[in-house]
Amino acid sequence: MHEGDGCDVVSREIGEEELQKFYCRITKQLMGKEHVCVCVCVCVCVCVDHVTLLSKRLVDWLRYASVQQGGVASSGGFFTGPRIRQVTSNKPIKSLHMFTCRTVMKHLDVLNPGPVVELDGCVCGDFFTVLCVSQAFSDDQWMNLYSFSLLRHWLITYHNVTDGNNSTDADDRSEVDGSVVSMVSATSSSSRLLPPKERLREKSFQYCQRLIEQSDRKALKRTDTELQKACLVEAVRILDGVCVEDAGCVYRAFPCVKSLFGRLNSDLSCSRVLLPIAQFYLNHGETAAVDSECVWRCVFGVLPAECFNDPYLAHETLSFIRANQLQLHSSVPLYTHYFPSLLKFLAWDSPGLVSDYVDVLPSLVTAGTAVELLHSLLDLPCLTAALTLQLRYTHTHTLSVLHDLLMEAADWSRVIQSAQSVPVLLHVYFNTVTTVSDERLLAQLVLVLLERSSLLLNIPKYTAEIHRVFSHHLLKLCKLHPSLVVDQSRELLEFAGTTTNIHSKEDLYTHVVWVLGEYLSVSFDSRCSVDLVTSCFEALEAVLFEITSSGSPSPRVVTSLLSALAKLASRSHDLIPRVSLFLSKLRSGAVSWCGSEEDVVAVVTRGEELWSLLKLPSVALSVLTPPSLATSPRWHRDANATLPPRLRTLTGLTDTR
C-alpha cells in the first residue's frame, strides 16, 4: 500500500502487548463478531495459526460471496464513515484497490436488490468477482473485493510459512455455521481435502481464470474497460505467483494465458497487460516447452516502436528488464537484438529514463551488437528528432523535407535533453564493451570513433562533449590493447595527417597523436617496423611544418606533435637530426606563430626538454619509451623520486646557451 491509497503505513516497532490487541481485533473481525474495516499495513511476524486462519477466510470471501445484490446502503454498517467518503472522492486513482472501490461505489443507490450482473449487463452465471456489477454490495461482496486486492501480496509474503496441521480439519470454524458462505462452501468437497494454503492457492487460480473470462466481455462503460485491464494485470501476476509455488499449475494456466496473449497482442491499448504475460512466459515457458518468440517480438519490438511516448509502459518495460537481466540472457537469446526499439523510450524521455538505461545498457552490449549499438547511441538525438517529427508530420514523403526538418530540430528542448544523456551512456557502453569484445571488434570500434567524430548532429556543445568521451576511451582501449595502434595505423595516420581535424576536433586529434607516439614501438608490438615508424614520423612532421608556417596553431597541438616526433626519433636514430633541427629553431626564438607569451613559454620549454634528451639518444629512449617496469609507477613523473632532478641536471649540462 502507498500513501494516498487510504491506508496508514506503519513502520515503527510494535510491542508484544500492542500486537496481541491487534491480533484479537483481526480475529474478531474474521469470526464475524466485529464489523470494523481494518485497513492498516503493518510489518509484523505472524505465526502459523494466523496464516492458516486468514487463508481459510480468504477462500470463503473470494469464492463464495453472494451473487445477489445487497440491500440499500444505510447510514451505518460495515463500510460507512470516512473510508466510504474517501473511496468515493475525486482523488486520482493510484492503485487497483482504489480503482475497484470507486467503480463499485457508483452503484450504491438502489431501490430493489436482485442478482449481480456482468460488465456487459448479463446476469452473473458464475461466482462473484470484482468484475461483477451490483447497485449495492453486501458485506461478503465487499470482502471479496478487498481480498482480491491483497491476495497477491499475501501469497508472496506467506507462501513459505509451514502449516501447523496439513490434515483436513473436519470442524472448520472458518466457515461460520448457518451462514450462506458455510452452506455453499460445504458443497466443494474436493477442495476441502486440501490444506488451507493449498486450498487458497486453488481458489485463487479459479478466481483469476474467472477474471480472464470476464475480461473478454464488452463493458458498457469506459471506466469498466479500464477496470478490466487493471484486473487482468493483477490476475496474471497472481497466476504467475501460484505457478511459481506449484509447478503443477503451469500446464493448467498456460492455455488460459496463451489465449489471453493472442487476444491482446494486437491491441496497443492493452499494452500494460502484456508485460505480466511476458513475465509468466519467462518464468514458465521452458517448463511448458512453448515457443515464446512471438511474446518477445511484441514486448521488445512492437510495443516500444509504437508506444514510445507512453511513460507508464516505458517505466514498466525497463523495470521488467532490470529485474530479469540474467534470465533474459539465458532464456531469450535474441533479446539484445531489440535494442533499436528499446532505445525509442530513451529518445523520447531521456531525463526520466537515463538512470534506468545506465542499468539496462550493459545487458544490451554483446559482440554481435556492439558496433551497431554505438552508432545508435551517437544517433540518439536524431532518433528523438525523428520521433517528434513522426508525431507532428505523419505524411512526410520526401527525404529533402525530412533533412530540413532535422536541421530545425537541433534546437528543440527534447532533442537537446536527449543529446545530454548520450555521453553518460557512452561511458557505460565503453566500460562494458571491453569486457565482452576481442581485439578484432575493438579495432572496428576505433574506426567508428574516427569516422563518427565528423558525423554528429550539430547541437551546441554536443559535438565537443562526444569528442571528449572518444578521446578518453581511445586512450583506454589503446592502453588495454597497444597492438590496436599497429592494426589501425593507416587510419590513425590518415586522421592525424588531415590538418582540418586540428581545428574542428582538437581534443580527439591530440589524443590520436599521443597514441601514435606512445604505442608505435617494438616494445608494445613486434610488428612495428622501422618503415612504419618512419612513415608516421614523416606524416606528423609535415603537419607540424604546415601549421607553424601558416596561422596560429594551438600550443597544445604543437607540443603534442613535438613529443610524438621525439618519441619516434628516439626509436629510429636516423630521425633525430630532423626533429632536432626544428627544436633548435624553437630555442632560437622562431615562434612568431604563438599567440601569447604564455604560449611561447609552453612551447619553448617543451622544445628545450626534448632537445636536451635527444642529445643523448640512449637516455632519450629510456625516458621517452621506458620499459614496462618503469612505467608503473612512472618514476620520471614522481616528484619524490630521483629521476626528475637528474633530468633537470642533464638539461642544464646539455644547454649550450
C-alpha positions in Angstrom: 0.0 0.0 0.0 1.1 3.5 -0.7 0.3 6.8 0.9 -2.8 8.1 -0.6 -4.4 4.7 -1.1 -6.4 5.1 2.0 -4.1 3.1 4.3 -2.0 4.2 7.2 1.5 2.9 6.6 3.2 2.0 9.9 6.9 1.5 10.0 7.6 1.7 13.7 8.4 -1.1 16.1 5.3 -2.8 17.6 5.3 -4.1 21.1 4.1 -7.5 22.1 1.1 -6.2 24.0 0.0 -4.0 21.1 0.5 -6.9 18.7 -1.8 -9.1 20.8 -4.5 -6.4 20.8 -4.2 -6.1 17.0 -4.5 -9.8 16.5 -7.5 -10.1 18.8 -9.2 -7.3 16.7 -8.4 -9.2 13.5 -9.7 -12.5 14.9 -13.0 -10.9 16.0 -13.4 -9.5 12.5 -12.7 -12.8 10.8 -15.2 -14.6 13.0 -17.9 -12.1 12.2 -18.2 -10.6 15.7 -17.0 -7.1 14.9 -17.9 -5.2 11.8 -14.9 -2.9 11.5 -12.8 -2.3 8.4 -9.2 -2.6 9.4 -7.1 -1.1 6.6 -3.7 -0.8 8.3 -0.5 -2.1 6.6 1.7 -3.4 9.4 5.0 -5.2 9.0 4.8 -8.0 11.7 5.8 -11.6 12.0 2.7 -13.7 12.1 2.6 -17.2 13.4 1.3 -20.3 11.6 -2.2 -20.1 13.2 -2.6 -16.5 11.9 -1.8 -17.6 8.4 -4.0 -20.6 8.5 -7.0 -18.7 9.8 -6.8 -15.9 7.3 -6.1 -18.2 4.4 -9.3 -20.1 5.2 -11.3 -16.9 5.4 -9.8 -15.6 2.2 -11.1 -18.8 0.4 -14.6 -18.0 1.7 -14.5 -14.3 0.7 -13.0 -15.0 -2.8 -15.0 -18.0 -3.9 -18.3 -18.0 -2.0 -19.5 -14.4 -1.9 -23.2 -13.9 -2.6 -24.3 -13.4 -6.2 -27.4 -11.4 -5.1 -27.2 -7.7 -4.8 -27.0 -6.2 -1.3 -29.7 -4.1 0.3 -29.9 -0.3 0.1 -26.9 1.4 1.5 -27.6 2.6 5.0 -26.1 5.3 7.2 -24.3 2.7 9.3 -22.7 -0.7 9.0 -19.6 -2.4 7.8 -18.5 0.1 5.1 -19.5 3.5 6.2 -17.8 6.5 7.6 -14.5 8.1 6.5 -13.5 5.1 4.3 -16.6 5.3 2.2 -16.2 9.1 1.8 -12.6 8.5 0.7 -13.1 5.9 -2.0 -16.0 8.0 -3.5 -13.9 11.1 -3.6 -12.4 12.6 -6.8 -8.8 11.9 -5.8 -6.6 10.4 -8.6 -6.6 6.6 -8.8 -3.3 5.3 -7.6 -4.0 1.5 -7.2 -6.3 -1.3 -8.2 -7.7 -1.2 -4.7 -8.9 2.4 -5.1 -10.0 1.9 -8.7 -12.3 -1.0 -7.9 -13.7 0.7 -4.7 -14.5 3.8 -6.6 -16.1 1.9 -9.5 -18.4 -0.3 -7.4 -19.5 2.6 -5.2 -21.2 4.2 -8.2 -24.0 1.6 -7.9 -24.9 2.0 -4.2 -28.1 4.0 -4.6 -30.6 1.3 -5.4 -34.3 0.5 -4.9 -34.7 -3.3 -5.2 -31.9 -5.9 -4.8 -31.5 -8.6 -7.5 -28.8 -10.8 -9.0 -25.5 -9.2 -9.7 -24.6 -8.7 -13.4 -21.5 -8.9 -15.6 -20.0 -5.7 -17.1 -21.8 -6.3 -20.3 -25.2 -6.3 -18.5 -25.8 -10.1 -18.5 -26.8 -11.8 -15.3 -23.9 -13.3 -13.5 -23.8 -17.0 -14.3 -20.9 -18.0 -12.0 -19.4 -16.9 -8.7 -19.0 -13.3 -7.7 -15.8 -11.4 -8.5 -14.5 -7.8 -8.5 -15.7 -7.5 -12.2 -19.4 -8.1 -11.2 -21.7 -5.1 -11.0 -24.2 -4.5 -8.4 -26.3 -1.5 -7.3 -25.4 -2.2 -3.7 -23.0 -4.6 -2.2 -23.3 -7.0 0.8 -20.5 -7.3 3.4 -19.2 -10.6 1.9 -19.0 -9.0 -1.6 -17.0 -6.1 -0.2 -14.7 -8.6 1.5 -14.3 -10.3 -1.9 -13.1 -7.1 -3.4 -10.7 -6.4 -0.6 -9.4 -10.0 -0.5 -8.5 -9.8 -4.2 -6.7 -6.5 -3.6 -4.4 -8.1 -1.1 -4.3 -11.6 -2.4 -1.0 -11.4 -4.5 0.9 -9.8 -1.6 -0.4 -12.4 0.8 0.6 -15.3 -1.4 4.1 -13.8 -1.9 4.7 -13.0 1.7 3.4 -16.1 3.5 3.8 -19.0 1.0 6.9 -20.2 2.9 5.1 -20.4 6.2 4.6 -24.1 7.2 1.1 -25.2 8.0 0.8 -26.4 11.6 -1.6 -29.2 10.5 -1.7 -30.4 6.9 -4.6 -32.8 7.6 -8.2 -31.9 6.8 -10.0 -30.1 9.6 -13.4 -31.6 9.7 -14.6 -29.0 12.2 -13.5 -26.0 10.1 -14.6 -22.9 12.1 -13.5 -20.5 9.3 -16.9 -21.1 7.7 -19.5 -19.7 10.0 -22.2 -22.2 10.9 -25.6 -21.4 9.4 -24.3 -18.7 7.1 -24.8 -18.7 3.3 -21.0 -18.9 3.0 -20.8 -22.0 5.0 -23.6 -23.8 3.1 -22.1 -23.0 -0.3 -18.6 -23.9 0.8 -19.7 -27.2 2.1 -20.5 -28.3 -1.5 -16.9 -28.1 -2.5 -15.7 -31.4 -1.0 -12.8 -32.0 -3.3 -11.0 -28.7 -2.5 -11.8 -29.1 1.2 -9.5 -32.1 1.2 -6.5 -29.7 0.6 -4.6 -28.0 3.5 -5.6 -24.3 3.9 -2.7 -22.8 1.9 -3.1 -25.2 -1.0 -6.8 -24.6 -0.9 -6.3 -20.9 -1.1 -4.0 -21.3 -4.0 -6.5 -23.4 -5.8 -9.3 -20.9 -5.2 -7.0 -18.1 -6.3 -6.3 -19.9 -9.5 -10.0 -20.3 -10.2 -10.7 -16.7 -9.4 -8.1 -15.5 -11.8 -9.4 -17.7 -14.6 -12.8 -16.3 -14.0 -11.5 -12.8 -14.2 -9.7 -13.5 -17.5 -13.0 -14.9 -18.9 -14.9 -11.8 -17.7 -12.4 -9.5 -19.3 -13.5 -10.8 -22.7 -16.9 -9.3 -22.2 -17.5 -5.8 -23.7 -18.0 -3.4 -20.9 -20.9 -0.9 -21.1 -18.8 1.9 -19.6 -15.3 3.1 -20.4 -14.3 3.1 -16.8 -15.2 -0.5 -16.6 -13.0 -1.2 -19.5 -10.1 0.3 -17.6 -11.0 -1.8 -14.6 -10.9 -5.0 -16.8 -7.3 -4.1 -17.8 -6.3 -3.4 -14.2 -7.8 -6.7 -13.0 -6.1 -8.6 -15.9 -2.7 -7.3 -14.8 -3.3 -8.5 -11.2 -4.8 -11.8 -12.3 -1.9 -12.8 -14.5 0.6 -11.8 -11.7 -1.3 -14.0 -9.2 -1.3 -16.9 -11.7 2.4 -16.4 -12.1 2.9 -16.5 -8.3 0.7 -19.6 -8.0 2.7 -21.4 -10.7 6.0 -20.4 -9.0 4.8 -22.0 -5.8 3.3 -25.1 -7.5 4.8 -26.1 -10.9 1.9 -28.4 -11.4 -0.3 -25.4 -12.1 1.8 -24.3 -15.1 0.1 -26.8 -17.5 -3.3 -25.7 -16.4 -2.6 -22.0 -16.6 -0.7 -21.8 -19.9 -3.7 -22.4 -22.2 -5.5 -19.5 -20.5 -2.6 -17.1 -20.6 -1.7 -18.0 -24.1 -5.3 -17.4 -25.3 -5.2 -14.0 -23.4 -2.0 -13.0 -25.2 -3.5 -14.0 -28.6 -6.4 -11.8 -27.8 -4.5 -8.7 -26.7 -1.2 -8.7 -28.6 -2.6 -6.5 -31.4 -4.4 -4.1 -29.1 -2.0 -1.4 -28.1 -4.4 0.0 -25.5 -3.8 -3.2 -23.5 0.0 -2.9 -23.6 0.3 -2.8 -19.8 -1.3 -6.3 -19.6 1.3 -7.8 -21.9 4.2 -7.3 -19.5 2.8 -9.6 -16.8 2.1 -12.1 -19.6 5.8 -11.8 -20.6 6.9 -12.4 -17.1 4.7 -15.5 -17.0 6.3 -16.8 -20.2 9.8 -16.0 -18.9 9.2 -17.9 -15.7 7.3 -20.9 -17.0 7.8 -21.1 -20.8 10.7 -23.6 -20.5 8.6 -25.8 -18.2 5.7 -25.8 -20.6 8.0 -26.1 -23.6 6.2 -23.4 -25.5 7.6 -21.0 -28.2 7.8 -17.6 -26.6 9.4 -15.7 -29.6 6.1 -14.0 -30.5 5.8 -12.6 -27.0 9.3 -11.1 -27.1 8.8 -9.7 -30.5 5.7 -7.9 -29.2 7.0 -6.7 -25.9 10.5 -5.7 -27.0 9.8 -4.9 -30.6 6.3 -3.7 -31.4 5.3 -2.0 -28.2 8.4 0.3 -27.8 8.2 1.1 -31.5 4.5 2.0 -31.4 4.1 3.3 -27.8 7.4 5.0 -27.2 5.6 8.1 -25.8 3.8 6.1 -23.1 5.6 6.8 -19.9 3.9 4.1 -17.9 4.9 1.4 -20.5 8.4 2.7 -20.6 8.9 2.5 -16.9 7.3 -0.9 -16.6 9.3 -2.3 -19.5 12.6 -1.1 -18.1 11.7 -2.4 -14.6 10.9 -5.7 -16.2 14.3 -5.8 -18.0 16.2 -4.7 -14.8 14.6 -7.4 -12.7 15.2 -10.2 -15.3 18.5 -9.4 -17.0 20.2 -12.6 -16.2 17.2 -14.7 -17.1 16.6 -12.8 -20.3 20.2 -13.5 -21.5 19.8 -17.2 -20.8 16.2 -17.7 -22.0 15.8 -15.1 -24.7 18.8 -15.3 -27.0 17.6 -12.6 -29.3 16.7 -10.1 -26.5 19.8 -7.9 -27.2 18.8 -7.5 -30.9 15.7 -5.5 -29.9 17.8 -2.5 -28.7 16.8 -0.2 -31.7 13.2 -0.4 -30.5 14.1 -0.1 -26.8 16.1 3.0 -27.4 13.0 4.8 -28.6 11.8 5.0 -24.9 15.1 6.8 -24.1 15.0 9.0 -27.1 11.5 10.3 -26.2 12.1 10.8 -22.4 15.8 11.0 -21.8 15.8 12.9 -18.4 13.3 10.5 -16.9 14.8 7.2 -18.1 18.6 7.8 -18.3 19.2 6.3 -14.9 17.3 3.2 -15.9 19.3 2.8 -19.1 22.5 3.1 -17.2 21.5 -0.2 -15.6 20.0 -1.8 -18.7 22.6 -0.8 -21.3 25.3 -3.3 -20.2 22.9 -6.2 -20.8 22.5 -5.0 -24.4 26.2 -4.8 -25.2 27.4 -8.0 -26.9 30.0 -8.9 -29.5 27.1 -9.0 -32.1 25.5 -5.7 -31.2 28.5 -3.6 -30.1 29.2 -1.7 -33.4 25.5 -1.0 -34.3 24.7 -0.1 -30.7 27.5 2.5 -30.7 26.1 4.1 -33.9 22.6 4.1 -32.4 23.7 5.9 -29.2 25.5 8.5 -31.3 22.4 9.0 -33.4 20.1 9.2 -30.4 19.4 13.0 -30.8 18.5 12.2 -34.5 16.1 9.5 -33.3 14.5 11.9 -30.9 14.0 14.5 -33.7 12.6 11.8 -36.0 10.1 10.6 -33.4 9.0 14.1 -32.7 8.5 14.7 -36.4 6.7 11.4 -36.7 4.0 12.7 -34.3 3.9 16.2 -35.9 4.2 15.3 -39.6 2.8 11.9 -40.2 2.8 12.3 -44.0 6.3 13.4 -44.9 7.3 11.6 -48.0 10.4 13.4 -49.4 13.9 12.9 -47.9 14.8 16.6 -48.5 11.9 17.8 -46.4 13.0 15.3 -43.6 16.6 16.6 -43.7 15.3 20.2 -43.4 13.1 19.3 -40.5 16.0 17.5 -38.7 18.1 20.7 -39.0 15.3 22.6 -37.3 15.0 20.0 -34.6 18.6 20.7 -33.3 17.2 23.5 -31.2 14.2 21.6 -29.7 14.4 21.0 -26.0 13.6 17.3 -26.2 16.4 16.8 -28.7 18.9 18.8 -26.6 17.9 16.7 -23.5 18.4 13.5 -25.5 21.9 14.7 -26.5 22.8 15.4 -22.9 22.2 11.8 -22.0 24.5 10.3 -24.7 27.9 11.0 -23.0 26.8 9.3 -19.8 25.6 6.2 -21.7 28.7 6.1 -23.9 30.9 5.8 -20.8 28.7 2.9 -19.7 28.9 1.4 -23.1 32.7 1.5 -23.4 33.3 0.3 -19.9 31.1 -2.8 -20.8 32.3 -3.4 -24.3 35.9 -4.0 -23.2 34.7 -7.0 -21.2 32.8 -8.7 -24.0 34.9 -7.9 -27.1 38.1 -9.3 -28.6 40.8 -7.2 -30.3 39.2 -7.6 -33.7 36.0 -6.0 -32.5 37.8 -3.3 -30.6 39.7 -2.4 -33.8 36.3 -1.9 -35.5 35.3 0.4 -32.7 38.4 2.5 -33.1 37.4 3.0 -36.8 33.9 4.0 -35.7 35.3 6.6 -33.3 37.4 8.2 -36.1 34.5 8.1 -38.6 31.7 9.3 -36.4 33.7 12.2 -35.0 32.7 14.1 -38.2 29.2 12.7 -38.4 27.2 14.1 -35.4 24.1 16.2 -35.3 25.0 19.8 -35.0 23.8 20.6 -31.4 25.6 23.2 -29.3 28.2 21.6 -27.0 27.2 18.1 -28.1 30.0 17.5 -30.6 32.7 18.8 -28.2 31.4 16.5 -25.4 31.3 13.5 -27.6 34.9 14.2 -28.7 36.0 14.3 -25.1 34.4 10.9 -24.5 36.0 9.5 -27.6 39.4 10.8 -26.5 39.1 9.3 -23.0 38.2 5.9 -24.2 40.6 5.8 -27.2 43.4 6.1 -24.6 41.9 3.3 -22.5 41.4 1.0 -25.5 45.0 1.5 -26.7 46.4 1.1 -23.2 44.5 -2.2 -22.8 45.5 -3.4 -26.3 48.5 -1.4 -27.7 48.5 -3.6 -30.8 45.4 -1.7 -31.9 47.7 1.2 -32.9 49.6 -1.0 -35.4 46.5 -2.7 -36.6 44.8 0.7 -37.4 48.0 2.7 -38.1 46.9 3.6 -41.6 43.5 5.1 -40.4 45.1 6.8 -37.4 47.8 8.3 -39.6 45.2 9.5 -42.1 43.3 11.2 -39.3 46.4 12.8 -37.9 47.6 13.9 -41.3 44.4 15.9 -42.0 45.0 19.4 -40.7 41.4 20.3 -40.8 40.9 17.9 -37.9 43.1 20.1 -35.7 40.6 23.0 -35.7 37.3 21.0 -35.5 38.4 18.1 -33.3 41.4 19.4 -31.3 40.8 17.2 -28.2 40.5 14.0 -30.2 43.3 15.0 -32.6 45.9 15.5 -29.8 44.9 12.1 -28.3 45.4 10.4 -31.6 48.8 11.9 -32.0 49.7 10.8 -28.5 48.8 7.2 -29.0 50.8 7.1 -32.2 53.9 8.4 -30.5 53.4 6.3 -27.4 52.5 2.8 -28.8 54.3 2.6 -32.2 57.2 0.8 -30.7 58.6 -2.8 -30.8 58.3 -2.9 -27.0 54.5 -3.0 -27.5 54.1 -4.8 -30.8 56.9 -6.7 -32.6 55.2 -5.9 -35.9 56.2 -2.2 -35.5 58.9 -1.9 -38.2 61.3 0.9 -38.9 59.4 1.8 -42.0 56.2 2.2 -40.1 57.9 4.4 -37.5 59.4 6.5 -40.3 56.2 6.9 -42.2 54.4 8.0 -39.1 57.2 10.5 -38.3 57.1 12.0 -41.8 53.3 12.4 -41.7 53.4 14.2 -38.3 56.4 16.3 -39.4 54.6 17.5 -42.4 51.6 18.6 -40.3 53.8 20.4 -37.8 55.6 22.4 -40.5 52.3 23.2 -42.2 50.5 24.6 -39.1 53.6 26.5 -37.9 54.2 28.2 -41.2 50.7 29.5 -41.6 48.2 30.5 -39.0 48.3 30.4 -35.2 48.2 26.8 -34.1 47.2 25.7 -30.6 50.2 25.3 -28.3 48.6 22.0 -27.1 48.6 20.6 -30.6 52.2 21.8 -31.2 53.6 20.3 -28.0 51.7 17.0 -28.7 53.3 16.8 -32.1 56.7 17.6 -30.8 56.5 14.9 -28.1 55.3 12.3 -30.6 58.1 13.2 -33.1 60.7 13.0 -30.3 59.4 9.6 -29.2 59.5 8.2 -32.7 63.0 9.6 -33.3 64.3 8.0 -30.2 63.4 4.6 -31.6 65.0 5.3 -35.0 68.1 7.4 -34.5 68.3 8.4 -38.2 65.3 10.7 -37.5 66.9 12.5 -34.6 68.7 15.2 -36.7 65.4 16.1 -38.4 63.5 16.7 -35.3 66.5 18.4 -33.6 66.6 20.9 -36.4 63.1 22.1 -35.7 63.7 22.1 -31.9 66.8 24.2 -32.3 64.7 26.8 -34.2 62.3 26.9 -31.3 65.2 27.6 -28.9 66.4 30.4 -31.2 63.0 32.1 -30.8 61.4 31.3 -34.1 57.9 31.2 -32.5 56.2 34.1 -34.2 53.1 31.9 -34.7 52.4 31.8 -31.0 49.5 34.0 -29.9 50.6 34.9 -26.4 53.6 35.0 -24.1 52.2 32.0 -22.2 52.0 30.0 -25.4 55.6 30.9 -26.2 56.8 29.7 -22.8 54.9 26.5 -23.0 56.2 25.6 -26.5 59.8 26.7 -25.9 60.0 24.9 -22.6 58.8 21.6 -24.1 61.2 22.1 -27.1 64.2 22.6 -24.8 63.4 19.5 -22.7 63.1 17.3 -25.8 66.2 18.8 -27.5 68.2 18.1 -24.4 67.0 14.5 -24.2 67.7 13.8 -27.9 71.3 15.0 -27.4 71.8 11.6 -25.6 69.9 9.0 -27.7 70.2 6.2 -25.3 68.9 8.3 -22.5 66.1 9.6 -24.7 65.0 6.1 -25.5 64.8 5.1 -21.8 62.9 8.2 -20.8 60.6 8.6 -23.8 60.0 4.9 -24.2 60.6 3.5 -20.7 60.4 -0.3 -20.1 57.2 -1.6 -18.5 58.8 -1.9 -15.1 59.4 1.8 -15.2 56.0 2.9 -16.3 54.1 1.6 -13.3 54.7 3.7 -11.3 56.0 6.3 -13.6 59.2 7.3 -11.8 60.1 10.1 -14.1 56.9 11.9 -13.1 57.2 11.2 -9.3 58.3 14.4 -7.5 59.7 12.3 -4.7 61.9 10.1 -6.9 65.5 10.9 -8.1 64.9 10.7 -11.8 63.2 14.2 -12.3 66.1 16.1 -10.6 68.6 14.1 -12.8 66.7 15.0 -15.9 66.8 18.7 -14.9 70.5 18.4 -14.3 71.0 16.8 -17.6 69.1 19.6 -19.3 71.3 22.1 -17.6 74.6 20.3 -18.7 73.5 20.0 -22.3 72.2 23.5 -22.6 75.0 25.3 -24.5 73.5 28.8 -24.2 
